[in-house]
Amino acid sequence: MNIIKNIILFIAAVAAFAACHGTDDTTSRPVLTVDNAEIDMASVSKVTFAVTFDGADVTAESHIYSAAASIDLAGSVFEPAQPGEYVFEAEYDGMVTDPVTVKVVNSKPQVNSKFNRHVCVFEFTGTWCAMCPQGFTTMNATLQSSDRYKNYVHVIALHDSDDYTIPAVAKFFNHCSGIFSGLAYPSFATDLRDVNLLTGEGASAFSKSLRTSFNEYKPHCGVAVSSSLKDSGKKAEVKVKVESEFTADYRVIVFVVEDRIVGYQFGVQGYPDGQNDYLHRHVARKLVTSYDVAGEKLGTNSMISAGEEAEASWTFDVDPSWNLQNTEVYALAIDSNGYVNNMNVCHIDGGDSGYDNK
């Protein structure tokens, strides 16, 4: 009887303790937070979410989304394309958080740009890569599907670990890996903003990335580039001009790109040992500017006043292996967020694009 009495007393004590300490029979739920619930697009381009469960960070295992705005985040960062109120939730292990609202305004002067929008696509590829020929075919089919893509999308193929590799490739790949953690070969980076694979489900993201760049990210600057050969063709002098439609911070990245290089490629259908006369397209041969992904200032100051123009020039050695008939200079204007806002292209020998006005 004493044993039964002690058990009853123990149960009563536990119940009393629970009542005093306000225990809740409901299951714990994950919590969604954001580092900035109100942002101005004039100065802040993105917000970062975090999901915790019982004090542990479970962001990487969670799905963050806005059902009302049809937004599914690939990670934890939200970059609004336009002002508004966005209501987000997160799902973790079958449980949904309470909603979190992000209010977005834009005090930046809105300009109906006079410049045509040119979009830059980096293709990460290699002659050793079995899936890369199919990746290029997938990408090229989209590029050939409309006149706008044919005329205003410019591809730079960055080769890794083969005869066409340039030193800057690793830095660009690592930078884009920070945007898309599953980056591999082949893959793409549109305007250094949207990054994904060119295989599997990722391939369908390519056309969406182009539509997004054209429709949601308008040009706020124009780019003009010219190039001339010097010293009997041993050197090239490139001049880049950027005109801004409002006061903003810009840097430039300048590449030499050679098209239609004939060489070896593994993974071509029907060629089990590789194809020796494969046509490599838009191959980056040289990074002219000195600061890799960050870009280089135009003159002493990267800030360009509204309606003003800044320019810079570079002289570099011409590699005798380049087929100059198929070689161009690509000039990219990089905004303060690290994205390509606009770009232009000219031939390396006497090319002068001028500003591409509407």
SEDO-937215 format. One record per residue (C-alpha): x, y, z; residue number from 0. Coordinates in steps of 0.2 Angstrom, whole numbers. Each point is the difference from the previous one (the first is absolute). Example, Ala and Ser with C-alpha at 12.3 -4.5 7.8 and 13.67 -1.06 7.14 Angstrom:
! SEDO-937215
nugu east 62 north -22 up 39 seq 0
nugu east 6 north 17 up -3 seq 1
! end
This chain:
! SEDO-937215
nugu east 0 north 0 up 0 seq 0
nugu east 14 north 12 up 4 seq 1
nugu east 7 north -3 up -18 seq 2
nugu east -17 north 5 up -8 seq 3
nugu east -1 north 15 up 12 seq 4
nugu east 17 north 6 up -5 seq 5
nugu east -4 north -2 up -19 seq 6
nugu east -16 north 11 up 3 seq 7
nugu east 9 north 13 up 9 seq 8
nugu east 13 north 1 up -14 seq 9
nugu east -13 north 2 up -13 seq 10
nugu east -8 north 14 up 10 seq 11
nugu east 16 north 9 up 2 seq 12
nugu east 4 north -1 up -19 seq 13
nugu east -17 north 7 up -4 seq 14
nugu east 2 north 14 up 13 seq 15
nugu east 17 north 4 up -7 seq 16
nugu east -6 north 0 up -18 seq 17
nugu east -15 north 12 up 5 seq 18
nugu east 12 north 12 up 9 seq 19
nugu east 12 north 1 up -15 seq 20
nugu east -14 north 2 up -13 seq 21
nugu east 5 north -15 up -12 seq 22
nugu east -9 north -1 up -16 seq 23
nugu east -6 north -16 up -8 seq 24
nugu east 2 north 7 up -18 seq 25
nugu east 14 north -5 up -11 seq 26
nugu east 15 north 12 up -3 seq 27
nugu east 0 north 9 up -16 seq 28
nugu east 13 north 7 up -11 seq 29
nugu east 3 north 19 up 0 seq 30
nugu east 3 north 11 up -15 seq 31
nugu east 10 north 16 up 2 seq 32
nugu east 7 north 13 up -12 seq 33
nugu east 15 north 12 up 2 seq 34
nugu east -9 north 15 up -7 seq 35
nugu east -19 north 1 up -1 seq 36
nugu east -1 north 17 up -9 seq 37
nugu east 13 north 4 up -14 seq 38
nugu east 2 north 14 up -13 seq 39
nugu east 6 north -7 up -17 seq 40
nugu east 10 north 16 up -2 seq 41
nugu east 13 north -6 up 13 seq 42
nugu east -4 north -18 up 4 seq 43
nugu east -2 north -14 up -13 seq 44
nugu east -5 north -15 up 10 seq 45
nugu east -5 north -7 up 17 seq 46
nugu east 5 north -17 up 9 seq 47
nugu east -11 north -11 up 9 seq 48
nugu east 4 north -13 up 14 seq 49
nugu east -10 north -14 up 6 seq 50
nugu east 2 north -7 up 18 seq 51
nugu east -8 north -15 up 9 seq 52
nugu east 2 north -2 up 18 seq 53
nugu east 15 north 12 up 0 seq 54
nugu east 9 north -9 up -14 seq 55
nugu east 3 north 8 up -18 seq 56
nugu east -9 north -11 up -12 seq 57
nugu east 0 north 13 up -15 seq 58
nugu east 9 north -12 up -12 seq 59
nugu east -13 north -14 up 3 seq 60
nugu east -15 north 12 up -2 seq 61
nugu east -10 north 6 up -15 seq 62
nugu east -3 north 19 up 0 seq 63
nugu east -14 north 6 up -11 seq 64
nugu east -13 north 14 up -3 seq 65
nugu east -16 north -9 up -6 seq 66
nugu east -9 north 17 up -4 seq 67
nugu east 15 north 6 up -11 seq 68
nugu east 3 north -17 up -7 seq 69
nugu east 18 north 1 up 6 seq 70
nugu east 11 north -16 up 5 seq 71
nugu east 17 north 4 up 6 seq 72
nugu east 14 north -11 up -5 seq 73
nugu east 9 north 5 up 16 seq 74
nugu east -3 north 13 up 14 seq 75
nugu east 2 north 16 up -10 seq 76
nugu east -14 north 10 up -8 seq 77
nugu east 5 north 13 up -13 seq 78
nugu east -16 north 10 up -4 seq 79
nugu east -2 north 6 up -18 seq 80
nugu east -13 north 13 up 4 seq 81
nugu east -8 north 9 up 15 seq 82
nugu east -14 north -8 up 10 seq 83
nugu east -4 north -10 up 16 seq 84
nugu east 5 north -18 up -1 seq 85
nugu east -6 north -13 up 13 seq 86
nugu east 11 north -15 up 2 seq 87
nugu east -1 north -16 up 10 seq 88
nugu east 11 north -15 up 2 seq 89
nugu east -2 north -18 up 1 seq 90
nugu east 11 north -12 up 10 seq 91
nugu east -3 north -18 up 3 seq 92
nugu east -18 north 1 up -5 seq 93
nugu east -3 north 15 up 12 seq 94
nugu east -4 north 18 up -6 seq 95
nugu east 6 north 16 up 8 seq 96
nugu east -11 north 15 up 4 seq 97
nugu east 1 north 13 up -15 seq 98
nugu east 13 north 14 up -1 seq 99
nugu east -3 north 15 up -10 seq 100
nugu east 14 north 10 up -9 seq 101
nugu east -5 north 17 up -6 seq 102
nugu east 10 north 6 up -15 seq 103
nugu east 0 north 18 up -7 seq 104
nugu east 11 north 9 up -13 seq 105
nugu east 5 north 18 up 2 seq 106
nugu east 12 north -1 up -15 seq 107
nugu east -5 north 11 up -14 seq 108
nugu east -9 north -11 up -13 seq 109
nugu east 7 north 3 up -18 seq 110
nugu east -8 north -6 up -16 seq 111
nugu east 17 north -5 up -7 seq 112
nugu east 6 north 6 up -17 seq 113
nugu east 12 north -15 up -1 seq 114
nugu east -4 north -17 up -7 seq 115
nugu east 3 north -14 up 13 seq 116
nugu east 14 north -12 up -4 seq 117
nugu east 1 north -16 up 11 seq 118
nugu east 16 north -9 up 4 seq 119
nugu east 0 north -19 up 2 seq 120
nugu east 15 north -9 up 7 seq 121
nugu east 1 north -19 up -5 seq 122
nugu east 11 north -11 up 11 seq 123
nugu east 7 north -14 up -11 seq 124
nugu east 15 north -11 up -4 seq 125
nugu east 6 north -11 up -14 seq 126
nugu east 1 north -14 up 12 seq 127
nugu east -19 north 2 up 6 seq 128
nugu east -11 north -14 up -7 seq 129
nugu east -16 north 10 up 3 seq 130
nugu east 6 north 17 up -7 seq 131
nugu east -4 north -3 up -18 seq 132
nugu east -18 north -4 up 5 seq 133
nugu east 0 north 15 up 12 seq 134
nugu east 5 north 12 up -14 seq 135
nugu east -13 north -8 up -12 seq 136
nugu east -13 north 4 up 13 seq 137
nugu east 6 north 17 up 3 seq 138
nugu east 2 north 4 up -19 seq 139
nugu east -18 north -6 up -4 seq 140
nugu east -7 north 14 up 12 seq 141
nugu east 12 north 13 up -7 seq 142
nugu east -6 north -4 up -18 seq 143
nugu east -18 north 1 up 5 seq 144
nugu east -3 north 19 up -2 seq 145
nugu east 8 north 15 up -9 seq 146
nugu east 2 north 8 up 17 seq 147
nugu east 11 north -14 up 7 seq 148
nugu east 10 north -1 up -16 seq 149
nugu east 4 north 19 up 0 seq 150
nugu east 1 north 4 up 18 seq 151
nugu east 7 north -15 up 9 seq 152
nugu east 18 north -3 up 0 seq 153
nugu east 9 north -16 up 6 seq 154
nugu east 17 north -1 up 8 seq 155
nugu east 6 north -18 up 2 seq 156
nugu east 11 north -3 up 14 seq 157
nugu east 10 north -16 up -2 seq 158
nugu east 7 north -9 up 15 seq 159
nugu east 16 north -11 up 0 seq 160
nugu east 3 north -1 up -19 seq 161
nugu east 10 north 9 up -13 seq 162
nugu east -13 north 15 up 0 seq 163
nugu east 1 north 3 up 19 seq 164
nugu east 5 north 18 up 5 seq 165
nugu east 5 north 4 up 18 seq 166
nugu east -16 north 9 up 4 seq 167
nugu east -11 north -15 up -2 seq 168
nugu east 2 north -7 up 18 seq 169
nugu east -5 north 17 up 8 seq 170
nugu east -16 north 2 up -11 seq 171
nugu east -5 north -18 up 3 seq 172
nugu east 3 north 2 up 19 seq 173
nugu east -10 north 17 up 0 seq 174
nugu east -15 north -9 up -9 seq 175
nugu east 1 north -15 up 12 seq 176
nugu east -4 north 13 up 14 seq 177
nugu east -16 north 4 up -10 seq 178
nugu east -5 north -19 up -4 seq 179
nugu east 8 north -12 up 12 seq 180
nugu east -2 north -15 up -12 seq 181
nugu east 10 north 8 up -14 seq 182
nugu east 9 north -13 up -11 seq 183
nugu east 4 north -2 up -19 seq 184
nugu east -9 north 4 up -11 seq 185
nugu east -9 north 15 up 8 seq 186
nugu east -4 north 18 up -4 seq 187
nugu east 0 north 17 up 9 seq 188
nugu east -12 north 14 up -7 seq 189
nugu east 6 north 17 up 3 seq 190
nugu east 10 north -7 up 15 seq 191
nugu east -18 north -1 up 9 seq 192
nugu east -9 north -16 up -5 seq 193
nugu east 11 north -15 up 1 seq 194
nugu east -5 north -18 up -4 seq 195
nugu east 5 north -17 up -9 seq 196
nugu east -3 north -3 up -18 seq 197
nugu east -5 north -18 up 3 seq 198
nugu east -15 north -8 up 8 seq 199
nugu east -13 north 12 up 8 seq 200
nugu east 12 north 14 up 0 seq 201
nugu east 0 north 1 up -19 seq 202
nugu east -18 north 7 up 0 seq 203
nugu east 6 north 14 up 11 seq 204
nugu east 11 north 8 up -14 seq 205
nugu east -15 north 7 up -10 seq 206
nugu east -8 north 6 up 16 seq 207
nugu east 17 north 9 up 5 seq 208
nugu east 0 north 9 up -17 seq 209
nugu east -18 north 6 up 2 seq 210
nugu east 3 north 6 up 17 seq 211
nugu east 15 north 10 up -5 seq 212
nugu east -9 north 8 up -15 seq 213
nugu east -16 north 3 up 9 seq 214
nugu east 4 north 4 up 18 seq 215
nugu east 17 north 8 up 0 seq 216
nugu east 0 north 15 up -12 seq 217
nugu east 16 north 8 up -6 seq 218
nugu east 5 north 16 up 10 seq 219
nugu east 16 north 3 up -10 seq 220
nugu east 7 north -2 up -18 seq 221
nugu east 16 north -8 up -5 seq 222
nugu east 11 north 5 up -15 seq 223
nugu east 16 north -10 up -4 seq 224
nugu east 13 north 2 up -14 seq 225
nugu east 16 north -9 up -4 seq 226
nugu east 15 north 2 up -12 seq 227
nugu east 15 north -10 up -4 seq 228
nugu east 17 north 8 up 3 seq 229
nugu east 19 north -4 up -3 seq 230
nugu east -4 north -10 up -16 seq 231
nugu east -14 north -10 up 9 seq 232
nugu east 10 north -5 up 15 seq 233
nugu east -10 north 11 up 12 seq 234
nugu east -18 north 5 up 2 seq 235
nugu east -6 north 16 up 7 seq 236
nugu east -18 north 0 up 8 seq 237
nugu east -10 north 14 up 5 seq 238
nugu east -16 north -1 up 11 seq 239
nugu east -13 north 13 up 3 seq 240
nugu east -14 north -1 up 12 seq 241
nugu east -14 north 13 up 1 seq 242
nugu east -11 north -1 up 16 seq 243
nugu east -19 north 6 up 0 seq 244
nugu east 1 north 4 up 19 seq 245
nugu east 14 north 2 up 12 seq 246
nugu east 7 north -18 up 3 seq 247
nugu east 15 north -10 up 3 seq 248
nugu east 7 north -10 up -15 seq 249
nugu east 15 north -10 up -4 seq 250
nugu east 4 north -10 up -16 seq 251
nugu east 6 north -17 up -4 seq 252
nugu east 8 north -2 up -18 seq 253
nugu east 3 north -17 up -8 seq 254
nugu east 8 north -5 up -17 seq 255
nugu east -12 north -13 up -7 seq 256
nugu east 4 north -12 up -15 seq 257
nugu east -13 north -9 up -9 seq 258
nugu east 0 north -15 up -11 seq 259
nugu east 16 north -9 up 7 seq 260
nugu east 2 north -17 up -8 seq 261
nugu east 7 north -13 up 13 seq 262
nugu east -3 north -15 up 11 seq 263
nugu east -16 north -3 up 10 seq 264
nugu east -5 north -15 up 10 seq 265
nugu east -18 north -6 up 1 seq 266
nugu east -6 north 4 up -17 seq 267
nugu east -14 north -12 up -6 seq 268
nugu east 6 north -13 up -12 seq 269
nugu east 19 north 3 up 5 seq 270
nugu east 3 north -12 up 15 seq 271
nugu east 19 north 6 up 0 seq 272
nugu east -4 north 18 up -2 seq 273
nugu east -1 north 11 up -16 seq 274
nugu east 16 north 9 up -6 seq 275
nugu east -8 north 13 up -11 seq 276
nugu east -14 north 6 up 12 seq 277
nugu east -4 north 18 up -2 seq 278
nugu east 2 north 9 up 16 seq 279
nugu east -10 north 16 up 2 seq 280
nugu east 3 north 17 up 8 seq 281
nugu east 16 north -5 up 10 seq 282
nugu east 7 north 12 up 12 seq 283
nugu east 18 north 2 up -5 seq 284
nugu east 5 north 14 up 12 seq 285
nugu east -6 north 10 up 14 seq 286
nugu east 6 north 18 up -4 seq 287
nugu east -5 north 9 up 17 seq 288
nugu east 10 north -4 up 15 seq 289
nugu east -13 north -3 up 14 seq 290
nugu east -9 north -16 up -6 seq 291
nugu east -18 north -1 up 6 seq 292
nugu east 1 north 17 up 9 seq 293
nugu east 3 north 10 up -16 seq 294
nugu east 11 north 15 up -2 seq 295
nugu east -3 north 19 up 2 seq 296
nugu east -2 north 11 up -15 seq 297
nugu east 13 north 13 up 5 seq 298
nugu east 3 north 5 up 18 seq 299
nugu east -18 north -2 up 6 seq 300
nugu east -13 north -13 up -3 seq 301
nugu east -15 north 12 up 4 seq 302
nugu east -7 north 7 up -16 seq 303
nugu east -12 north 15 up 2 seq 304
nugu east -17 north 0 up -9 seq 305
nugu east 1 north 4 up -18 seq 306
nugu east 19 north -1 up 1 seq 307
nugu east 13 north -11 up -9 seq 308
nugu east 16 north -9 up 6 seq 309
nugu east 13 north -9 up -10 seq 310
nugu east 16 north -10 up 1 seq 311
nugu east 12 north -8 up -12 seq 312
nugu east 11 north -16 up 1 seq 313
nugu east 14 north -6 up -11 seq 314
nugu east 5 north -18 up 0 seq 315
nugu east 9 north -13 up -10 seq 316
nugu east -9 north -10 up -14 seq 317
nugu east 3 north -18 up 1 seq 318
nugu east 6 north -6 up -18 seq 319
nugu east -11 north -16 up 2 seq 320
nugu east -16 north 11 up 0 seq 321
nugu east -9 north 0 up -17 seq 322
nugu east -3 north 19 up 0 seq 323
nugu east -14 north -2 up -13 seq 324
nugu east -11 north -9 up 13 seq 325
nugu east 6 north 10 up 15 seq 326
nugu east -10 north 13 up 9 seq 327
nugu east 1 north 11 up 16 seq 328
nugu east -14 north -1 up 13 seq 329
nugu east -2 north 14 up 12 seq 330
nugu east -11 north -2 up 15 seq 331
nugu east -7 north 14 up 12 seq 332
nugu east -1 north -7 up 18 seq 333
nugu east -11 north 9 up 12 seq 334
nugu east 2 north 2 up 18 seq 335
nugu east -9 north -17 up 4 seq 336
nugu east 13 north -9 up -11 seq 337
nugu east -12 north -4 up -14 seq 338
nugu east 2 north 4 up -19 seq 339
nugu east -12 north 15 up -3 seq 340
nugu east 5 north 2 up -18 seq 341
nugu east 14 north -5 up -13 seq 342
nugu east 5 north 2 up -18 seq 343
nugu east 12 north -9 up -12 seq 344
nugu east 11 north 6 up -14 seq 345
nugu east 13 north -9 up -12 seq 346
nugu east 18 north 0 up 6 seq 347
nugu east 7 north 8 up -16 seq 348
nugu east -8 north 17 up -3 seq 349
nugu east -16 north -4 up 9 seq 350
nugu east -11 north 15 up 7 seq 351
nugu east -17 north -5 up 7 seq 352
nugu east -5 north 18 up 6 seq 353
nugu east -15 north 1 up 13 seq 354
nugu east -14 north -11 up -5 seq 355
nugu east -15 north 12 up 1 seq 356
nugu east -18 north -5 up -3 seq 357
! end
